[in-house]
Amino acid sequence: MRKLTLAALFATAALSLPAAAQAQDADTYGTTATDAPTAPDGSNAFGFVPYFGVMGGYERFDNERNAAGIPQARNTNGSVRNNYELAGGIVEGVVGANVPLGPVFVGAEGSVAKGFTGNIDWEYGAAGRAGFRAGDSGLFYGKVGYKWINFDHFSSTTPNAVTNHDYHGWEYGIGFEAGPKDIGLGGLTNRAGLRLRGEVSTFQDFHSIRPMLGIITHF
């Protein structure tokens, strides 16, 4: 009987060691040992991560002929007005989802931006993203999408025949995201919390420059 009791105790101890290790892994990573993360940012290697965020920035369009048909401002003699550019400050809301694939990811997002200074009234966009995961929760990515732009007004020297304020075309960009630990604020939120995003994009064939900075919340 004593031998059976000792055997049961040893079996219980043997079974509890992996359970303790698994609990430790779950405490460290927010998951179990069997599905412990393998991606470089410390989160699950595969999954579906929705997010939303708010960004602010500035967009400046050049005064050149472009495929979208945005009109050029001209001098009174009809020549192109070289010292004028359509531009304005904008605030933007974004919503999307990432699909982690080990050390890389793919995703898609939609955006709505409102101009608060200058010529831009509204912007709407949809884009796909792909890039690399790095650090505790960092991302480096490229994006390709399509954007619709509504201008509030043009230069007084824009030809009077121009009555359309809505234009659309392709958009290209690059950017990064950094979590709290990556920017020295480890412990402020968890890995699925806030991230700082910086991005630079351009409209059509480099006919604009659009730097943006904001906060993204993953959940």
N, C-alpha and C positions, 0 to 999 in steps of 0.2 A: 504493500500500500504506500509506504514511504517512497519507494522508487517511482511509483506512478505519480505521486504528488510532486517530487523533484522534477520529473520529466515534464509535467504540465507547467511548472514554474519556468523552466528553461525555454519551453516552447513559447510561453507568453512573452518572456523577455526578448526572445529572438524576433518575434513578430512586432513588438513595440519599438524596436530600434529603427526599422525602415519607416514606421509611422511617424516617429519623432523627426527623422530626417526630412520626411515629406512635409511635415508641419512647418519645419524651419524653412524649407524652400517656398512654401506657400506664404510664409510671413515675409520672406525677402522679395519675392517676385509677384505676389498677388495671384499665384496659381499653384499647381501641384507639381511634384517632381516629374511625373510622367509627361507633362506638357510644358516643362520649364522653358523659358525663352531661349532662343538661339540667335535672335537678331541683335545687332550691335547696340541698339538703343535700350536694351534691357527689357523690352516688352515682348509679347507673343510674336513669334515669327510670321504667323499667318492669321488673318482675321478681316474684320470690317470695322473701320473707325470713322464714324460721322463727326462732323465739326461745324462750327459757325464762328464768325468773327467780325470785327470792325477794324477798318483801316482808314488812314488819311494820307493825302499826298497832293501831287501837283502833276498836271499834264500840259505839255506844250507841243503844239503842232507847227511844223514848218510851213512856210508860205510858198510851197512848190506844187506843181501839177501832180495829182495822184489818182490812182485807179478808183478810189471811192468817190471822186467827184467833188470833194470839198473845195469851195471856191477860193481863188487867190485874191488878196487885197491888191489894189493897183493905185498908182499915182494918177493925178488928174490928166496926165498926158498919155495914159494907157499902159505905161510900163509897170512891171511888177514892183510892189512896194516892199523892198528888202528888209526894212526895219520893223516890220509888223508880223506878229505871230498870234494865232489863236491859242489861248491858254487860260488856265484857271485852277483854283484849289478845289479839291473834291474830297468827300467823305464816302466810304464804300462799305456795304455789308456783303459778306460772302457766306455761302453755305455749301457744303460738299461732303465727300467721303473719301477716305484712303483705304486701299487694300494692300496691307503689308505682304511682301513676298520675300521673306528672309532679310537679306541686307539691302533690298531695294523695295520700291513701292510704286503703285500706280493709283490714279484717282481721277475724280472729276468734280467740278464745282460750278456754281452759278453766282453771279454778282449783280448788284444794283448800286450805282454811284450817283450822288447828287452834287452838282457844282454849287459852291457858295461864294466864289469870286470869279471874275473874268467872264469868258465866253461860253463855258460849258454849262448846260442845264441838267441833262440826265445822260447816263450811260448804262447799258445793259450788256451782260456778257455770259458766255458759257465756254468752258475750257477743260481740256484734259491735262493732267499732270503726270510726270514720272520722274523718279530720281533715286537718290541713295539715302540710306539711313546711317546716322553716325552719332557718336557720343551717347549720352544718356537718353536723349529724346530728340536729337537733331535731324533735320532733313535738308538736303540740297536737291533742287529740282529744276526742270525746265517745263514750260507750259505752252500749249498751242490752243487757240480758241477763236471764237468769232464775237465781234462786238458791234453794238448799235449805239450811235452817238447822236444826241440832240443838242444843238447849239442854241444858246439863248439869244445871241445877236452876233453880227459880223461887224467888220470895220465899216465906217461910213463911206469908204472908198471902194467897197465891194460892189461889183456891177449891180445896178438896180434890177436887172432881169432875174437875179437869184432870189427865189422865194422859198426854196426847200431848205429846211434846217436839220433834216434827218439824213444820216449817212451810216454806212456799215461796211465792215471789212474784217480781214484776218488780224489777229493779235498774237504776238510772240513775247515770251518773257522768261526770265530766270529768277530764282529766289532761294531763300533759306528760311528754316524755322529752328528756333532754339528753345529748349525747355528750361525750367528754373535752375536745374543743376548745371546745365551747360553755360549759364551766364552768372554763376556764382550764387544762386539763390536756392540751393538744394534744400529740400524739406518744406518749402513754402507751399507747394502743391504736389500731387502725385504725378506719375508719368502721363496720365490721361488728362491732365489739367491744362493750365494756361501755357501758351507758347508765344514767343515774340516772332513775328514774321516781317521780313524785309523782301521787297520785290521790285524789279525794274522791268518794264515791258514797253513794247513799241507797236504802233498801228500801221498796218499794211507794210510797205517796203521801207521801214525806218522813217516814216513821216511824222513820228511823234516820239517823245521821251516821257515816261510816266513812272517816277519813283514813288513807292508807297511803303508805309510802315504801320504795323498794327498788332493787335492781340487776337490770337486764335484759341478757341476753347474746344478741346476734344472730349468726347464722352462716350 
